[in-house]
Amino acid sequence: MGLLEDKALVEAALFVSGRPLSLNELSKALGIKSLDYLEKLIELIAAEYAERKSAIEVVRVLGDKFVMQVKQEYSQKVIHLMPKPDLRTGELKTLALIAYLQPIEQSKIIKLRGSQAYEHIKKLMEMGLIYAEPHEKTKLLGTTQKFAELYGFPENDPMVIKEAFRKVVHAEYADIIEKLEGEGSDGTEAGAEADKNDGVEESP
């Protein structure tokens, strides 16, 4: 395909994904091998949106990922029109815990929520509600701008979100609070096991 077709394809991928995508993800999904070429295409798309003063922007996030999103000055005016994510109780518990403790090591979330949290985290990342970045032998998890928009926060400010979810976690998830309060006295074996699992849980 030519430049215009490639650019349109990348724009479509960013639009439908609803979450940050890395150059490697785009390369594999679209069959465009050159990462430099992909990045230039994204820069062209971003420049076009900026030039026409669109309510939509394409920005780099989390270091090496790109996302198409509504600009903050518009997102709060249309937030009521956005569909709430369809999450099960277990997934909501994991999300609330990440929001409350962020940035939090994935191994600690697994220790608190059990091995099912791996699937929760995977789904939350696919939905663009949380990010995961490498941290020693595990990953650091936290909320994204999309999370902030969906749950009515003016911006993805961890301190504001943590305070709001502190009330949720303490009020509704007594089992999590009990584990949190017992973390300091239950040894390190579970945490070490979670760290070990982090090194191999990448495959589906």
N, C-alpha and C positions, 0 to 999 in steps of 0.2 A: 504493500500500500504506500501511498505518497504521504507527504507531510500533513496535509489537511485531514486525510482519513485517519492517520495515526493520532493526531491531536484530538479529533472527535472521539476516537475510541478511548483515549485516556480520560477525557472529560466525562464520558459516559460511565466509566469505571468508578471515578471519584464520586459521581452523583449517586449511583445505585448502592454503593458500599455502605454509606452512612457512618463510616468510621475511618480513622486514619489508616492509610496504606503505605507501606514501605516501597522503595523502588524495586526491591527483590520480589515482593508480592505482585506488583504490577507487571514486572517482567515475565514472571511465570504464568500469570493469568492471561496476559495479552499476547505473549509470544514475541515480545520486542526485547531483543537480547542486550542492546547497548543501554547501560544505566545512565551514561552521560546524555545520550539522546533523549531518554525518558525524562530526565530532569529538565532538559531544555524545553521539552513539550509542556511540562507542568508550568514552567516559568512563563511561557507564551500564554497559556490559559489564564494564569493568575493576572498577567498584565492586561489581558483583554477585559476581564471582569473589573479590574481597577479603573481602566480607562473609561468605561461607560458608567462608572459610579454605581455599580450594581449593589443590591443588598446582599448578594452572595460573594464570598471571597474564598480563595484557595490559599492556604497557608501551610508552612512547615511547622510540625509539632513533634514533641518527644524526640528531638534531635534529627532523625532521619526519615520521618513519615510526613505525609501530606494529607490534608483533609479539605473537603469542600463543605463550607458551613455558612449559616446566616450570620451577618455581622452583628456584634453585640447590641448596637443601638437599635436594631430592628427585632432581634430575637425576643426581647421581653414583650414586644407588642403583639407577637403572634404565638406566644408560648401556649396559650389556651387551645390553639388549633392542633398542636402536636400530639400524636397518639402516645399514651403512656405505654412503656414496655410491658409485654406479657411475661411476667416472671412468677415462678412458683415460690412458695413460702421459703423453702431452703435457699433458693437463689437470692431472695430478698434479704434473708438473714446474712448471707455472705456479703452482699453489696453494702448493707448497713454497717457491718463490721469494718469493711475496707474504708468506707467513708469516715467512720469514727476514728480509726487508728492511723489513717494515712499520713505519710508514706509508710507502708507496713510490708514486712517481708512475707513473701508467699508461704514460706515454710511455717511461719507463725499462724497464718490463716488456716493452713492444713491441720496444724496441731489443735487449734481451737474448734474447727468445724468438721474435721475428719476428711477422709480421702475423697468423699463425694464433692468436696469443694474444688477439686481440680476441674471437674466438668462445669461447675458454677462459674469459675473464673474464665474458662474458655468461652462460655456463652456470653458473659458480661463484656469480654474483650471484643468478641465478634459484633456485639451490639453497639460498641463504641462508648460504653459507659465507664470503663476503667482502662488504664494503661498498665503496661508491665515493662519494666526496664531492667536489664541485667544488674545484679548486685551480688558480688562474690559468688557463692555457689547457688544462690537462689535468685529471686526477682523482687523488685520493689513494686508495690501496687498502689494505685491512687485513682481518684476520680478524674474525669475529663470535662471539657467544656460542654459536650453534649449532655453529660449527666447534669451539670449545673443548669442548663437550659430546661431540661425535662422536669427537674424538680424545683424550678422557680427561684434559683439563686441568681443574682445579678451577674456574677462571674464565678469562675472556678477557683474560689479562695479557700484553700484547705482549712484555715482556721475557722472561718464562718461555718463551713460544712461540718467540720468536726463537732463544733458546739451544738449545731442543730441535731446531729445524729447521736450525740451523747444522750440526749433526752429520749430519743427513740430506743436506743439500745438498752438503756437502764430501765425504761418503762415496759418494754415488750419482750426482751430477750434475757430473762433471768439466768438461763442456762449458760449463756455466753459470759455474763458478768461473773458467775461463779467460777468459770474456768479462768477468766482474766485475773481474778483475785487470788487464784491458787497457782498461777504461773510461777511465782517466785519460790514455791516450796515443793514443786513436783519433779525437780531434777531436770536433766538436759537430754535424757534418752529420746523422748518423743520428738523434741526439736531436732536432734541429730538425725533421727530417722526421716523426718520431713525433708531436711536438707538433702539427704541421700536420694530421696525420691525425686526431688526437684531436678536432679541431674539427668533423670531418665524419663521424665513425664512428657517430653515434647511430642512423642508420637501419639496419634489419636487412639 
